[in-house]
């Protein structure tokens, strides 16, 4: 995995160097549940920042998780079949796809002042904005099991943005609009049987499921169907990456 992290991190830094100074490089990372998306994305961001520091300048990379666009439990309660909505939490229709698309659209807009610490001044008069604004993304608060709004700040110096999650480049509206704006679409490939084993273990270890029986049920009725759905409905990836170990699981001794 380290070889892939190094190769792709260097490639992103090289591509950024060839972009206009007012543009960001946007990377979406998708894959079926338990493919290792978050592990890989985190390592790429860290390595990109090391490389960017080496070449000088102020640009940085940042990671954003798609989980922040989960609908809240209160919103799921309002569904006609609230039990189904809660049982299928994690399916694409239990996310705020329009909110995610608006976020990517904002990231894609040209930076008017890409200097570190630039302050955004909104111009309500309808004219040109006075300065580029920081963009905020939600994250997922596992303690309360709901999104935490505006908890991730993307500043003008964050010029490489990795977005990790199941539906980052889904080929159906409104997700498709966001996926087509991404400069890179990476898909983490893993065998379904291996992913199912990882999921069952993860659900028990992290407390998502009360016991092994519930963990198997969640994997079979929600996680794996979601995985098959994205394989059938994703935009074409620009790169396919081999399976990454799930670091949320205990290491073998």
C-alpha positions in Angstrom: 0.0 0.0 0.0 2.8 2.4 0.8 4.0 2.2 -2.8 0.6 3.2 -4.1 0.3 6.0 -1.5 3.7 7.4 -2.6 3.0 7.1 -6.3 -0.4 8.7 -6.2 0.6 11.5 -3.7 3.5 12.5 -6.0 1.2 12.5 -9.0 -1.3 14.8 -7.2 1.4 17.2 -6.2 2.7 17.2 -9.7 -0.7 17.9 -11.2 -1.3 20.7 -8.7 1.9 22.4 -9.8 0.5 22.5 -13.4 -2.8 24.0 -12.4 -3.6 27.7 -12.4 -2.9 29.3 -9.0 -6.7 29.9 -8.5 -7.7 26.3 -9.0 -8.1 23.3 -6.7 -7.5 19.6 -7.4 -10.5 17.6 -6.4 -10.2 13.8 -5.8 -13.2 11.5 -5.1 -12.4 8.1 -3.5 -15.2 5.5 -3.7 -15.4 1.8 -3.0 -17.7 -0.8 -1.5 -18.0 -0.8 2.3 -14.8 -2.0 4.1 -12.7 -1.5 1.0 -10.3 0.7 3.0 -11.2 4.0 1.5 -10.7 6.1 4.7 -7.4 4.5 5.5 -6.0 5.1 2.0 -7.4 8.6 1.7 -5.9 9.6 5.1 -2.4 8.3 4.1 -2.5 10.1 0.8 -3.4 13.4 2.4 -0.7 13.1 5.0 1.9 12.2 2.3 0.7 15.0 0.0 1.2 17.5 2.8 4.7 16.2 3.5 5.6 16.6 -0.2 4.0 20.1 -0.4 6.0 21.2 2.6 9.2 20.0 0.9 8.6 22.1 -2.2 7.7 25.2 -0.2 4.7 27.4 -0.7 1.5 27.4 1.3 -0.7 24.9 -0.5 -2.0 22.0 1.6 -4.2 18.9 1.2 -7.3 18.1 3.2 -9.6 15.2 3.6 -13.4 15.4 3.7 -15.7 12.4 4.6 -19.0 11.9 2.8 -20.5 10.6 6.0 -21.1 14.3 7.0 -23.9 14.4 4.5 -25.9 11.6 6.2 -29.5 12.7 6.9 -30.1 13.1 10.6 -32.0 10.6 12.6 -34.8 13.2 12.9 -35.0 13.5 9.1 -35.1 9.7 8.8 -38.0 9.7 11.3 -39.9 11.9 8.9 -39.8 9.3 6.1 -43.1 7.5 5.2 -41.4 4.3 6.4 -39.1 5.5 9.1 -38.1 2.0 10.2 -36.9 1.2 6.7 -35.1 4.5 6.5 -33.2 3.8 9.7 -32.5 0.1 8.8 -31.1 1.3 5.4 -29.2 4.2 6.8 -26.1 4.3 4.5 -28.0 3.8 1.3 -27.7 6.7 -1.1 -31.2 8.0 -0.5 -30.4 8.4 3.2 -27.8 11.1 2.3 -28.1 14.8 1.3 -26.9 14.4 -2.2 -27.9 17.9 -3.2 -25.9 19.3 -0.3 -22.9 17.3 -1.3 -23.2 18.5 -4.9 -23.4 22.1 -3.8 -20.2 21.6 -1.7 -18.3 20.3 -4.7 -19.6 23.1 -6.9 -18.2 25.6 -4.4 -14.9 23.8 -4.3 -14.7 24.0 -8.1 -15.2 27.7 -8.2 -12.0 29.7 -9.0 -10.1 31.0 -6.0 -10.0 34.8 -6.2 -7.4 35.1 -3.4 -5.5 31.9 -2.8 -3.2 33.3 -0.1 -3.1 31.7 3.3 -5.7 33.1 5.7 -7.7 34.9 3.1 -11.0 36.2 4.5 -14.2 35.6 2.6 -16.4 38.6 2.2 -19.8 37.8 0.8 -21.1 40.4 -1.6 -24.9 40.5 -1.5 -25.2 43.2 -4.1 -24.9 40.8 -7.0 -21.5 42.0 -8.1 -18.1 40.2 -8.0 -17.2 38.9 -4.6 -14.5 40.9 -2.8 -12.5 37.9 -1.7 -12.6 34.1 -1.8 -14.4 32.5 1.1 -13.6 29.6 3.2 -15.9 26.6 2.5 -17.4 24.5 5.3 -18.3 20.8 5.3 -20.1 18.7 7.8 -18.6 15.7 9.6 -20.2 12.8 11.3 -20.3 12.8 15.1 -20.3 9.1 16.1 -21.1 10.0 19.7 -24.5 11.5 18.8 -24.8 9.4 15.6 -25.6 12.4 13.5 -23.8 14.9 11.3 -22.0 17.9 12.8 -22.6 20.9 10.5 -19.8 23.2 9.3 -17.1 21.3 11.3 -14.5 21.0 8.5 -13.1 24.2 7.2 -11.5 24.3 3.7 -9.4 27.4 3.3 -8.0 28.9 0.1 -4.6 27.2 0.8 -6.3 23.8 0.8 -5.8 23.3 -2.9 -5.9 19.4 -2.9 -9.2 18.2 -1.6 -9.8 14.4 -1.2 -13.5 13.4 -0.6 -13.9 9.9 0.6 -17.2 7.9 0.7 -19.4 5.4 -1.1 -21.2 7.9 -3.4 -18.6 10.5 -4.2 -19.1 9.9 -8.0 -22.4 8.1 -8.3 -23.8 8.3 -11.8 -27.3 9.3 -10.9 -28.7 12.8 -10.1 -27.8 14.8 -8.2 -24.6 12.9 -7.4 -23.6 12.7 -11.0 -23.1 16.5 -11.2 -20.6 16.4 -8.4 -18.8 13.3 -9.8 -18.3 15.0 -13.1 -16.6 18.0 -11.5 -14.0 15.9 -9.8 -10.5 15.9 -11.4 -9.8 12.4 -10.2 -12.2 9.5 -9.4 -10.4 6.7 -7.6 -12.2 3.4 -6.9 -10.8 1.0 -4.2 -11.4 -2.5 -5.3 -11.9 -5.4 -2.9 -13.5 -8.9 -3.1 -17.1 -8.9 -1.8 -16.5 -12.0 0.4 -13.4 -10.3 2.0 -15.4 -7.1 2.5 -18.3 -8.9 4.2 -15.9 -10.6 6.6 -14.3 -7.2 7.5 -17.7 -5.6 7.9 -19.1 -8.2 10.3 -15.9 -7.9 12.5 -16.0 -4.1 12.3 -19.6 -3.8 13.3 -19.0 -5.8 16.4 -15.7 -4.1 17.3 -17.1 -0.6 16.9 -20.4 -1.3 18.6 -22.5 -0.6 15.5 -24.1 -4.1 16.1 -24.9 -5.6 19.4 -23.6 -9.0 18.5 -22.4 -11.1 15.6 -25.9 -12.0 14.5 -26.9 -8.4 14.1 -23.6 -7.6 12.4 -24.2 -10.3 9.8 -27.8 -9.0 9.3 -26.5 -5.4 8.7 -23.9 -6.6 6.3 -26.3 -8.7 4.2 -29.3 -6.4 4.2 -27.6 -3.0 3.9 -23.8 -2.8 3.4 -23.4 -5.3 0.6 -26.4 -4.2 -1.3 -25.0 -0.6 -1.2 -21.7 -1.9 -2.5 -23.4 -3.7 -5.4 -25.4 -0.5 -6.1 -22.3 1.7 -6.5 -20.5 -0.8 -8.7 -23.5 -0.8 -11.0 -24.1 2.9 -10.9 -20.8 4.7 -10.5 -19.2 7.0 -13.1 -16.1 5.5 -14.7 -13.2 5.8 -12.3 -10.0 7.4 -13.5 -8.0 4.9 -11.5 -8.7 1.6 -9.8 -6.7 0.8 -6.6 -6.2 -2.6 -5.0 -7.8 -3.4 -1.7 -6.6 -1.7 1.4 -6.6 -3.4 4.9 -9.3 -2.1 7.3 -7.3 -0.4 10.1 -10.4 -0.2 12.4 -10.0 -4.0 12.9 -7.6 -5.5 15.5 -4.3 -6.5 14.1 -3.4 -10.2 14.1 -0.7 -11.2 16.5 
